[in-house]
Amino acid sequence: MVMFLADGIEALVGLSHLDRAEHLTRDARTRCPAADPRLGSRAGRALPRAAARCARRLGAAALAAHDACRLAERLELRLEYARTLLVAGEIERRSRRRRPARDLCGRALEIFEAAGAQRWADRARAELNRAARRLGEGLTESEKLMADLAASGLTNRQVAARLFNSPKTVEANLARVYRKLGIRSRAELGARIASPESEPL
């Protein structure tokens, strides 16, 4: 059972079930307390990566992911290493550090393509594209305006009043903006707009 825990944790994070992912991570560490890639068990190799995925604070997640990368790099199992690079790249992108995100995702993509792991290569390519995208790229003019207003601190109801829309329309459009920008919350939107690396919307 232990060997499947890390994949389960990553799947839960992908579904935004962070509480369950954190509980499963604690459970995995209990069952496999020496979760060190040097031990050779699949769970031991993947648990640091899974723990990075479920960390709620991006700073802690980035540190965990880079530690996991250093450990995984020593292995001959290149796909495990590439998966760890991809997680680290995703966390860097979410932290608005686009250059290291592109580097990590690019390295992961090379390994996946060399191994013929097409689905993983597609995931790495998609993440690489998100890391390369500038803030306003791909947004319509109305989405840019809505994102600016939401990031300024207005509620959905206040944004709707400004734009003569319904709050449900604003909510749906902001959800689309979040998907395009690869973010999950209003706080991340505000941080992206305030980031010196970002172009104006």
Secondary structure, DSSP 8 states (H G I E B T S, - for coil): -HHHHHHHHHHHHHTT-HHHHHHHHHHHHHHSS---GGG--HHHHHHHHHHHHH-SSHHHHHHHHHHHHHHHHTSS-HHHHHHHHHHHHHHHHHTT-HHHHHHHHHHHHHHHHHHT-HHHHHHHHHHHHHHH--TTTT--HHHHHHHHHHHTT--HHHHHHHHT--HHHHHHHHHHHHHHHT--SHHHHHHHHH-TTS---
